[in-house]
Amino acid sequence: MKIFAFVLILLLLLTACTTAKKYTITVDYPANITRAEARAGTVMAFSGNSKEWSNVEKIVDNALSAGLNFYLSPRDASGWAVESVSEDIVEMGFPWRSHYLRCGIIYQDKSCNLKILSSNNLSESKNRIHRKALALMDRLEISLRKVFGQMSASKAQNKDIPTVQPTE
């Protein structure tokens, strides 16, 4: 009986920190949002430094906050932060306890793909990663869908909102 209890406890300990297969998430943009707007909106929504925004970006933020009570500044409450921005990819980082997850948002014409780039202390191998990392990536997807949806609704209501061009 003692051996059975020991084996049962050992199995529970071994399965408590499990990994799962990595995957990529595709997020389609709303029909009235362009690739450039989606990319700029992502950077603005997750960036905590709105003082460096261009005048156009500040106008868009003010229009969204006035029309929908939606603020692109400061950093999103989800905990994700922008690490780097290039023409086709925005790299995002998420600190969690003693762990760190980096995801890339790869922009295409009508959608973007979320992909895990790297991690620290999340049991990452070539095709697998800790399940918590996948849950964090799912939260990023939800945040992106919210940003895109609110941008689309604001753009549909306020025809005079200019096209957002990202600044680097």
Buried (B, 14 or more C-beta within 10 A) or exposed (E): EEEEEEEEEEEEEEEEEEBBEBEEBEBEBBEEBBBEBBBBBBBBBBBEEBEEBEEBBBBBBEBBBEBBEBBBBEBBEBBBBBBEBEEEBBBBBBEBEEBBBBBBBBBEEEEBBBBBEBBEEBBBEEEBBBBBBBEBBEBBBEBBEBBBEBBBBBBEEBEEBEEBEBEE
